[in-house]
């Protein structure tokens, strides 16, 4: 049993380090040999196609076949890519499949994975792949567009399923508990306020509170009670954030109590509210990744939608590398905050690590009352609920570990 575990460990290191390490690793075994199983040979060939610096991948039989890494175009190359995709999806965990696929496009330039319908249909959909698709959408052949749209829709649907319940609960929880109603409803009973207001009616002998009056939350669904404006930087570095933001924007747009506006910008400003409300996939295909950045222009555009400042939440999603009027941006954001608008800046909205951003501008906005921080999608509902309840977002972000 111990020998088997040792062999498995050596084999795993062989797959990680590649063929060049085979001689050294073989010496770790008593017989001085290192034999990969047939399944491990297939995995080795799939990995070598991407990570072997020589560009050559071993055959699945241990010979000198060219493997997947030799295919360069349609025809025979596409057949190799098809087999490679099948091997990767068959022998590696799902999270590893996503990494290998994206490395294939980045390290080997296998963008043809996205240009052939048959190949694209075999790819595992994930956020990174959607970002790559969006950056290349102007180059995707007509015959592949329907398949590309289905792939993007699969990712969007999965993200909606992941976030919708929490966002709806956060918004309705914040809004429904802001007002009280004279109409009795057991499900709407405000226990905390009822107990606090009736403490003077505590019966010491029976050790119970005898309420004189009950308090209920107003559960009526009010239309357009708050305005939420999401202002999204569509520069190339923000690809993941844009995908999450489009999903979150579509969820906000589906909540009757919110009047949601979704705007994207580079050096120009584009209002994608209608597309986002109807279908976030349409919104994503309306985005142009890359280009310069004029945050000031977009904030100026968004100001027209602020009718009741104290019932408006303004969210900028940007790394704050401003190519426009920085002093004008700082002034507008300060004035917006002073008028009563609840503002926040998300330097990144993704599950990745720390973002690159303009620290100087972020600190200035934070000093003026607009907290700037990176945020994972899972934590955003709590921040939105806090904003609608009037909580200090900077303090809330610190407690959540995002600031």
N, C-alpha and C positions, 0 to 999 in steps of 0.2 A: 504493500500500500504506500509506504514512504517513498519507494523508488518511483512509483507512478506519479506521485505528487511532484517529485523532483523533475521528472521528465516533462510534465505539463508546464512547470514553471520555466524550464529552459526553452521549451517550444514557444511559449508566449513571448519571451525575450527575443527569440529568433524572429518572430513576426514583427515585433516592434523595431528591432535594429536593422533588419534586412539581411540579404544574402552575404554581405561582406563580413558580418559577425559570426557566420556559421562555424568557421574553424575554431575560434576561441570558445564559443559556446559548447561545441562538441566535446571539448576537453573536460567539461563539467560532468559528463556522463562516464561511468566506469568503463564502458566498452569503447569510448572515444568516438562514438558515432552520434549523429543527430538526424533522426528520420522523422520527417513531417508526415502526418496522415494525409489522405487524399483531400479531406476537407480543408486542412491547414494549407495544403499546396494551392488550393483554389483561392483561399484568403490571401496567401502570400503573393500570388500573381496579381490580384486586384489591388493590393497595396503598392506593389512595385510599380504598377502602371502610373501611379501618382507620385510616389515618394522616392523612387529609385532615381538618384541624380543622373545616372547614365541614360535614363529614359527607357531602358529595356525592362520588360517584365518577363519573369519566368513562365514557362508553360505549366499547365495544371498537372503535367506528368513529370515535371522536374527536368524537362529537356530545355532546348534553346528557342522555343516558340516565342513569337513577338508579343503575345498577350494583347491586352486592351490598349496599351500605351502607344501602339504603332499606327492605329487608325487615324487618318488625317482628314478625311472628307466623307462624302456620301459613298454609297456602294459598300465595298468591303470594310471601310472604316466604320460605317454606321453599324454594320453587323457586329464588329468588335465592341463598339460602344454598347450595343444592346445586350450582348453577353456579359460585359463588364457590369452594367447596371443590375442585371439579374443576379450575378454572383454577390455583389455588394449587399443587395437587399435580402438575399437568402442567408448569408452567413454572419452578418453584423447586426448588433442591436440598433433600434430606430434612431436613437440620438447620435450614434456613431455614423450611421448612414448619412445624416444631414451634413456632418462635418466633412466626410469624404467627398460627397457630391460637390460641396462648395469649394473644397480644395482642388478638385478636378478642374473647375472653371477658372479659379484664380491662378493655380500653378501651371496648368497645362493649356489653358485657353480653350477648353472644350465648350465653347459657347454653342456649338452645334447641338448640344444636348437640348437647347431651347428652340432650335430652328426646325426640327423634324417632329411632326405630330406623334409618330410612334415612339420616339425616344422620350419626348416630353411627357407622354402619358405614363412612362415607366419611372419617372423621377418622383422621389418622395417630396411632397410639398411642405415647405416650412417658410418662416419669415425671411431668412437670408435669401432663399431662392426667389421669393416674390420681389424682394428689393432688386435683385439682379434682373429679373424680368422687366420691372418698371424702368430701369435704367437703359434697357435695350429695346423697349417696346416699339420705337420707331424703325428698328431694323428687323423685327420679327416678320417672317414671310406671312402673307395672307392666309395660306393653308394651315398655319400653326396658331393663328390668333384665337380661334374657338377653344382649342386645347389649353392655351395659356390662360384664357379667361376662366375656364373650369378649375385650373390649378389655383389661381388667385382666389376664386370663390371658396374653394375647399378650406384654404387657410383662414379667410375672413370668417366663414361660418364657425370654424373651430374657436376663433378668438371671441366671437360674439357669445358663443355658448359658455366660454370661460368667464366672461366679465359681466354679462347682462344682469344676472340676478343680484350681484353685489352692488352694481351701480344703481339699479332701480331701488333697492332697499335703502341705500344711502340717501338718495334724493328724496324719496317719499318719507323716509324717517325724519329727515331734517325739516321738510316743509309741513308735513301733517301735524307736527308737534309744536308748531309756532303759534297756533291759535287754538282757542278753546270753543266748545260748542255747548249750547244749552240743551241739545238733544241727547237724551240718555242712550248709551250704547256700551254694553259690557266689554266688547272688544276694544272700544275707544276709551275706556276708563283710565284716567291719569292717576295711578295709584299714589305716586310720590306727593303730588300736590294735594290730593284728597286727605292723605294721612297728615301732612304738615298743617293743613288748615283746620283739622278736627282734633288735634292733640289736646286742646282745652276741654274736649268732651270725653276724656279718658276716664273710665269707670274703674277706680282703684280696687273695689271689692271683687268685681267680676274680671278685672285685669284685661279689659278689651276697650277699644275705641268705639264709641257710638256716634257714627257720622251724622252731622246735621245737614251737610250738603256734600253732594258728589260733583266732581269735576271731570269733564270728558274732552278728549281731543276732537278737533274738527276733522273728520275723515272725508269730507267732501272733496272731490277731485277738482281743484281749481285750474282753469286753463291759463297758460302763459303767465304764471305768477312770477317767474324769474327769467332773465335773459342770460344765456351762457354763450360767450363768444370765444371760439378756439381759433387762434391765429398761428398758423403753422409755417415754419421755415422749410422750404422744399429744396434746400441745397443738398448735394449728394451725400454729405456726411450724416444727414438726418433721416436716411431711408427707413430704418427700423422704427423710429419714432413716428414717422408719417403713417406707417401701416397701422400701428396701434392707435394713433390719433383718429384716423378715419373710422375705425371700428367704434371707438368711444363716442365720436361725434354722431354716428348713426344711432347709437343707443340713446344718447341725450335727445336727439331729434324725435325719437319715438315716445318720449315721455310728455304727456299733454301739459304738465305744469311748467315746462321749459320752452322758451323761445330760443332755439339754437341757431347760431350762425357759425359756419365753418369757412375760413378764409386761408388761402395759401399764398406764399410770396417768395420771390427772389428779388430781382430789381423791379419786377412788376407785381401787381396784386390781382389775384383771381378769386372770385367768390364761388365756392363749390357747394354752397348750402343746399341747393336743390338736388344735386347729384348725390350728396351724402345722405340726405333724408330718404331718397328713393332707393338707392343701392350704393353701399360703400365701395363696391367693386368699380362702379362707374366713376366714383370720385378718384380712386387710385389711378385709373387709366387716364384721368384728366390732369394728373400731376406731371410736371416736367422736372425730373431730378437734375440738379446741377445749376450752374450759373452763379451770379453775384447775389448780394443780400442788401435789401433796403428795408430794415425793420420799421424805421420811422414812417415811411410811406404807408405800410400796412396798418400801423397803429392809427394813423390819421384817418385811413379809410374806415376802420372799424368803429371809430368814435360816433359815426352817424347812427349806429344801432343802439346807442345808450340812451334810453328814454327815461328810465328811473335808475339813477346811479346806485342807490342803496339796495336795489334789487337786481344788480348786474354782476356777474362773475366773468372776469376777463383772464383767459389763460394763453400766454405766449409759450410756444414750444420751439425753442431755438438755442443754438450754441452761442448766440449773442455776438458773433463776429460781424459787426455792423459796417457795411460799406457805404451807408448813406449819412444822414445827419444825426450823429450821435448825441450832440447836445440837445437837439430838438426832441429826440427820442426820450432822453432823461426827463426833460421838462414835461412832455405830454404824459408820461407815465406817472410823474409826481402829481400833476394836476388831476389826472384820472383818479388816483388814489385819494387825494384830498376831497374830491367831490362825493366820495362814498362808495366808489366801485371797489369790489374785492378782487385784487389782482394777484397773480402768481406767475412765475416763469419756470417752466420745466426745461432744464438744460438737456435732458434726454428722457425719453419715455420708452424704456426697454428693459429687458432682463440682463443686459450686458453690464460691464464694469463702469468705472468712472469716465465721464465724457470729457472731451477737450472743449474748452469754452473760454471766452474772454473774461478772465477773473476780475479785471478792473471794472468793467461795465456791470458785471454781476454784483459786485460789492456795492457799487453806487446805487443800483436799483434796490438792493436789499436795505440800504440805509434809508431810502425814501419810502420804505414800507412794502415793496414788492419782493417777497422772498424768492430766491433763486436756488433751485436744487434739482438733482437728478431723482427720478422716481420710477419704481417698477410699476407696471400696470396693475398689479395686485393691490398696491397701496393707494392708488389714485382715488378709489371710492371713499376712503376714509378722509382724504384731504378735501374732496369736494363736499362731503357732509360737513366737515369742520368749517369750510368757507361759508356755506349756506347758513350755518348756525352762528356765524360771527366770531368764531374762535380765532386765536392768534395762530396763523398758519406757520410762522417761523418756529414757535414753540412746539406746535404739533409735529412739524417735520423733524425737529430734534428728537422728540420722544420716539418717533417712528424710525429714527436712524437714517433718515434721508438727507439730513443737513449737518 
